[in-house]
Amino acid sequence: DPVAVFEAYKRTLGALERDYPNVRFIYATEPIVMASNSDAPNNIPRGVFNNLIRAEYGKTGRLWDVAAIESTSLTGARVQGTYQGQTYAALNPEFAAPDQRHIYALGETAVAGPLLELIAQSR
């Protein structure tokens, strides 16, 4: 249930922020898999969760949108898949390891760069 997972995420981050007011937390979306991976239909609930994260934390300036980065080609096009008529964001094959679930090489650089920028801005 992506809504329940989001609510738990929000409660946990809220408690951490309350208990550690001098720490700047970075929020993150959940990684996704390639459309050809057998787990690809689960990108649909991942997308629901990720959209909730974006809506809640997108304006903070501290959102590391892993899923958006992973689903964007080197030319800026969005990579998508479909399952039972539903379209979902999918991992860019240019970034994918052979297991179609993880990133490597270009993907590591694409995902790490924005994280490093967020960390640098959080000082």
C-alpha positions in Angstrom: 0.0 0.0 0.0 2.0 3.0 -1.2 -0.2 5.5 0.7 0.5 3.7 4.0 4.2 3.5 3.2 4.2 7.2 2.5 2.4 8.0 5.8 5.0 6.0 7.7 7.8 7.8 5.8 6.3 11.1 6.6 5.9 10.3 10.3 9.4 8.9 10.6 11.0 12.0 8.9 8.8 14.3 11.0 10.0 12.6 14.2 13.6 12.7 13.1 13.4 16.4 12.2 11.8 17.1 15.6 14.4 15.1 17.5 17.4 16.4 15.5 16.6 20.1 14.6 20.1 20.8 13.6 20.2 18.1 10.9 19.0 18.9 7.4 17.3 15.8 6.0 17.2 15.0 2.3 14.0 13.3 1.0 14.1 10.7 -1.7 11.8 8.9 -4.1 12.0 5.2 -4.5 14.1 3.7 -7.3 12.4 2.0 -10.2 13.2 -0.9 -12.6 13.2 -1.3 -16.3 10.0 -1.9 -18.2 11.2 -5.3 -19.4 11.9 -6.5 -15.8 9.4 -9.0 -14.3 9.0 -6.6 -11.4 8.1 -3.6 -13.7 4.3 -3.7 -12.8 5.4 -2.7 -9.3 6.6 0.6 -10.7 2.9 1.6 -10.6 2.6 1.7 -6.8 6.2 3.0 -6.6 4.9 5.9 -8.8 2.0 6.6 -6.4 4.5 6.7 -3.5 6.9 8.9 -5.5 4.2 11.3 -6.4 3.2 11.7 -2.8 6.9 12.3 -1.9 7.1 15.0 -4.6 3.9 16.7 -3.5 5.0 16.7 0.1 8.7 17.5 -0.2 9.2 18.9 -3.7 9.2 22.5 -2.7 11.7 22.1 0.2 14.7 22.2 -2.1 15.9 18.9 -0.5 14.2 16.3 -2.7 16.5 13.8 -4.4 14.2 12.5 -7.1 15.9 9.2 -7.8 13.0 7.9 -9.9 12.8 11.0 -12.1 16.5 10.8 -12.8 16.4 7.1 -13.5 13.5 7.4 -15.9 15.1 10.2 -18.0 17.2 9.4 -21.1 20.4 11.2 -21.9 18.5 13.3 -24.4 15.9 14.3 -21.7 13.1 12.0 -22.9 11.0 10.2 -20.3 11.3 6.4 -20.2 8.0 4.7 -19.6 6.3 1.3 -19.7 2.7 0.2 -19.6 0.9 -2.5 -17.7 -2.8 -3.3 -18.1 -3.3 0.1 -19.7 -1.5 2.1 -17.0 1.6 4.0 -17.9 4.5 4.2 -15.4 8.0 5.6 -15.2 10.7 3.0 -16.0 14.4 2.7 -15.5 16.3 4.1 -18.5 18.1 1.1 -20.2 21.2 3.3 -20.7 21.6 3.4 -16.9 20.6 -0.2 -16.1 22.8 -3.1 -14.9 22.2 -6.5 -16.5 19.6 -7.4 -13.8 17.4 -4.4 -15.1 16.8 -3.4 -11.5 19.9 -1.5 -10.5 22.0 1.3 -12.1 25.6 1.2 -13.1 28.1 3.4 -15.1 26.2 6.3 -16.6 23.3 5.7 -14.2 25.5 6.0 -11.1 26.8 9.3 -12.3 23.4 10.6 -13.3 21.9 9.7 -9.9 24.9 10.7 -7.7 25.4 14.2 -9.2 22.1 15.6 -7.9 22.6 14.0 -4.5 26.0 15.6 -4.2 24.5 19.0 -5.2 21.8 18.6 -2.5 24.4 17.8 0.2 26.5 20.8 -0.8 23.5 23.1 -0.7 22.5 21.7 2.7 25.4 23.3 4.5 
